[in-house]
Amino acid sequence: MKLNKLVVAVVALFAINSAASAQNAEYRKGDILVNALYSIGSFESYGNGIDGFAQHAIGLTGEYGILDDMIHGKGAIGVGAELGFGFGSKDYDGAEVKGRRLHIATRGTMHYCFIPALDTYAGFRVGIADWTKYKVETKVPGMGTLKAESDNDGEFIYNFIAGARYMLSDNFGLNVETAFWGRYSHLSLGVSFKF
């Protein structure tokens, strides 16, 4: 019981300290933002009836501020790139379906600071995704495990993104972002570094 109270007290002190020391999150021309993200999403395969299996992903994004002092001095525009790797599996009619996804994209974002420590943004990204290999493993009585593999070349992606970044210090913050396109959607949580 004492340990639980101690943990609650430490978490509360950390939260209060973080709120008190939160810095101005305003994004400016020349600023560089780097995000390390973990995502969970739903992936739809290429028309073979296997819909919406969960996929985990890790990724990096980077942005450079190219324009600021917009919308009453609180808005800015950034451009950048991102790289992500996803993986997941699903049991489908006795078969195990595994998918891997790599995507590379460019992105453009419009930032707006509603409150000093919170940078909100929305944007658009284009790129290439789904250099994907599906591996299907089926256990057949008396025959063991049958395996089938298939490679896909990839596809062109374009979609909207939206997110928010809460800065805990001048150079470090917490980030949440979401994105959707035709066959894949995700929610990402991570950390941000501002230079």
Residue, then its C-alpha position, 0 to 999 in steps of 0.5 A: m500500500k505504501l509503495n502504491k502511494l509513493v508511485v502515485a505521489v511521484v507521478a503526480l509530482f512529475a505531472i505538476n513539474s512538467a506542466a509548470s516547466a512546459q515551454n513555448a511550443e510555437y513552431r518557427k521558420g528554421d526550426i527542425l522537428v524530429n519525432a520517434l513514433y510507435s503506431i497501432g493500426s488496421f491494415e487491409s490486404y490486397g483483395n484476398g478477403i483478409d480485412g483489417f488485421a492489426q499492425h504495429a509500426i515504428g517510424l521516424t519523421g522530420e520537418y523543417g520550418i519554412l514559413d512562420d508569422m501566419i494567422h495572427g503570428k501563431g501559424a507556421i508551415g513545415v516540410g519534411a520526410e518520414l520512414g516507417f516499418g510495420f508488421g502484424s499477423k492474423d489467424y484467417d480460416g486456420a491460416e496465419v497471415k503475416g504482413r510487413r510494410l515499409h513506407i517512405a513519404t514526404r510531408g507538408t504541415m500547417h502548425y498552429c499554437f492554440i496555447p503556449a505549450l501545445d503545437t497542433y498541426a494538420g497536413f498532407r503526405v505523399g510517398i510509396a508504401d507496402w513493399t509487403k511480403y505476405k506469408v500464409e501458414t496453414k496446418v493440414p492434418g496428416m500433411g504438416t504445415l503448408k506455406a505460401e509467400s507472395d511479394n508486392d511491389g508497393e503502391f503510391i500513397y497520399n493522405f491527410i495527417a493530424g497531430a499535436r505536440y506538447m513540449l515539456s522543455d525547449n527541446f523535448g515533447l510528447n507527440v500524438e498523430t493520426a493518418f488514414w489512407g485507402r488500406y491502412s489507418h493508424l494512431s501514433l504516440g511518441v516523442s519529439f525533439k526540436f532543434 
